[in-house]
Amino acid sequence: MKNSLKKQSTEMDFSSLSTILTTSAAAGIAIANYLGKKPQTGGMIGAGLSLLITGLVTALEDDKTTTNLQN
């Protein structure tokens, strides 16, 4: 019987994390300023954006490894 469960690498590349964080923070502050909200709200918006983008990047990287395992 073939072993269908292959060991995957759990290493993640966080080289672009600082870029994502600073860009998201700047975008959050810009959105809050545009809407006339407090700076704290801009920080929360920036944190949410960075979590969203980091999750999407992680999902895309995971999709690449799944595709490579199938080939």
C-alpha positions as semicolon CSV with decimal commas, in nm:
position;residue;x (nm);y (nm);z (nm)
1;M;0,000;0,000;0,000
2;K;0,129;0,340;-0,099
3;N;0,181;0,602;0,165
4;S;-0,047;0,884;0,048
5;L;0,062;1,118;0,324
6;K;0,384;1,287;0,226
7;K;0,586;1,495;0,467
8;Q;0,565;1,861;0,377
9;S;0,809;2,133;0,460
10;T;0,673;2,356;0,734
11;E;0,923;2,633;0,671
12;M;0,771;2,964;0,573
13;D;0,936;3,255;0,400
14;F;0,873;3,577;0,590
15;S;1,111;3,790;0,385
16;S;0,830;4,012;0,259
17;L;0,655;4,042;0,595
18;S;0,802;4,381;0,686
19;T;0,695;4,521;0,349
20;I;0,344;4,387;0,397
21;L;0,323;4,534;0,749
22;T;0,445;4,881;0,656
23;T;0,230;4,901;0,345
24;S;-0,077;4,783;0,534
25;A;-0,015;5,031;0,814
26;A;0,020;5,317;0,566
27;A;-0,295;5,209;0,383
28;G;-0,486;5,179;0,712
29;I;-0,385;5,528;0,818
30;A;-0,475;5,669;0,476
31;I;-0,818;5,502;0,488
32;A;-0,881;5,629;0,842
33;N;-0,778;5,983;0,744
34;Y;-1,004;5,972;0,439
35;L;-1,300;5,858;0,649
36;G;-1,223;6,110;0,925
37;K;-1,162;5,844;1,190
38;K;-0,919;5,838;1,482
39;P;-0,558;5,722;1,427
40;Q;-0,629;5,417;1,647
41;T;-0,888;5,309;1,392
42;G;-0,623;5,341;1,121
43;G;-0,399;5,109;1,319
44;M;-0,677;4,852;1,346
45;I;-0,749;4,878;0,975
46;G;-0,377;4,835;0,899
47;A;-0,352;4,532;1,127
48;G;-0,651;4,374;0,957
49;L;-0,508;4,440;0,612
50;S;-0,173;4,290;0,707
51;L;-0,340;3,977;0,844
52;L;-0,550;3,944;0,530
53;I;-0,259;3,987;0,291
54;T;-0,030;3,756;0,492
55;G;-0,302;3,491;0,491
56;L;-0,346;3,522;0,117
57;V;0,028;3,498;0,053
58;T;0,051;3,192;0,280
59;A;-0,240;3,028;0,101
60;L;-0,081;3,092;-0,237
61;E;0,251;2,946;-0,120
62;D;0,069;2,643;0,019
63;D;-0,110;2,600;-0,312
64;K;0,225;2,596;-0,496
65;T;0,361;2,319;-0,274
66;T;0,044;2,115;-0,318
67;T;0,070;2,148;-0,695
68;N;0,437;2,050;-0,684
69;L;0,359;1,741;-0,477
70;Q;0,099;1,626;-0,729
71;N;0,350;1,647;-1,018
